[in-house]
């Protein structure tokens, strides 16, 4: 099954996550099918904390991909922010 989840990059104590579509059997930081965006939890100032390609996310969800709990929360928060703008 395809899942949409976060893959950690960055350095020690400075996390940075790529949001990827991957086979659920792959390791967290293993091979991915497609990179859909990123999440930077330590973003400050003018840095962008979250960027997603919503068209591709919608495509993968329409194909049956399941989102992880954290990614589902990020998608919900992003949709609310876009609607408010």
C-alpha positions as a Python dict, from the first residue, in 0.01 Angstrom:
ca = {
    (1, 'X'): (0, 0, 0),
    (2, 'X'): (118, 354, -72),
    (3, 'X'): (145, 592, 223),
    (4, 'X'): (209, 963, 240),
    (5, 'X'): (446, 1025, 528),
    (6, 'X'): (744, 1228, 642),
    (7, 'X'): (1105, 1135, 576),
    (8, 'X'): (1355, 1300, 810),
    (9, 'X'): (1656, 1487, 680),
    (10, 'X'): (1854, 1770, 832),
    (11, 'X'): (2112, 1748, 1106),
    (12, 'X'): (2115, 1663, 1473),
    (13, 'X'): (1871, 1885, 1667),
    (14, 'X'): (1770, 2062, 1342),
    (15, 'X'): (1501, 1844, 1190),
    (16, 'X'): (1373, 1890, 837),
    (17, 'X'): (1117, 1660, 682),
    (18, 'X'): (1034, 1575, 323),
    (19, 'X'): (673, 1471, 270),
    (20, 'X'): (684, 1173, 38),
    (21, 'X'): (465, 909, -121),
    (22, 'X'): (621, 571, -56),
    (23, 'X'): (543, 203, -26),
    (24, 'X'): (445, 130, 334),
    (25, 'X'): (701, -152, 352),
    (26, 'X'): (995, 82, 289),
    (27, 'X'): (1200, 229, 571),
    (28, 'X'): (1120, 578, 698),
    (29, 'X'): (1413, 738, 515),
    (30, 'X'): (1426, 476, 239),
    (31, 'X'): (1324, 488, -124),
    (32, 'X'): (1022, 700, -209),
    (33, 'X'): (796, 711, -512),
    (34, 'X'): (761, 1088, -521),
    (35, 'X'): (853, 1390, -309),
    (36, 'X'): (540, 1598, -246),
    (37, 'X'): (675, 1883, -34),
    (38, 'X'): (853, 1963, 288),
    (39, 'X'): (793, 2056, 652),
    (40, 'X'): (1036, 2268, 854),
    (41, 'X'): (930, 2265, 1222),
    (42, 'X'): (1207, 2509, 1320),
    (43, 'X'): (1123, 2777, 1062),
    (44, 'X'): (1166, 3133, 1185),
    (45, 'X'): (1127, 3473, 1026),
    (46, 'X'): (1081, 3462, 650),
    (47, 'X'): (1145, 3087, 622),
    (48, 'X'): (861, 2878, 482),
    (49, 'X'): (750, 2616, 738),
    (50, 'X'): (537, 2404, 504),
    (51, 'X'): (517, 2363, 128),
    (52, 'X'): (302, 2100, -44),
    (53, 'X'): (210, 2017, -401),
    (54, 'X'): (-161, 1971, -330),
    (55, 'X'): (-240, 1850, -682),
    (56, 'X'): (-4, 1556, -640),
    (57, 'X'): (-125, 1488, -285),
    (58, 'X'): (-482, 1476, -414),
    (59, 'X'): (-371, 1244, -695),
    (60, 'X'): (-209, 996, -455),
    (61, 'X'): (-507, 1005, -219),
    (62, 'X'): (-739, 938, -515),
    (63, 'X'): (-522, 637, -602),
    (64, 'X'): (-578, 494, -252),
    (65, 'X'): (-277, 626, -63),
    (66, 'X'): (-315, 655, 314),
    (67, 'X'): (-171, 951, 503),
    (68, 'X'): (13, 921, 831),
    (69, 'X'): (-143, 1090, 1134),
    (70, 'X'): (105, 1380, 1133),
    (71, 'X'): (73, 1440, 759),
    (72, 'X'): (-308, 1433, 785),
    (73, 'X'): (-287, 1705, 1053),
    (74, 'X'): (-52, 1913, 835),
    (75, 'X'): (-288, 1879, 537),
    (76, 'X'): (-583, 1987, 750),
    (77, 'X'): (-393, 2288, 890),
    (78, 'X'): (-272, 2383, 543),
    (79, 'X'): (-627, 2367, 401),
    (80, 'X'): (-753, 2589, 683),
    (81, 'X'): (-474, 2841, 622),
    (82, 'X'): (-544, 2852, 248),
    (83, 'X'): (-917, 2897, 310),
    (84, 'X'): (-851, 3182, 555),
    (85, 'X'): (-625, 3366, 307),
}
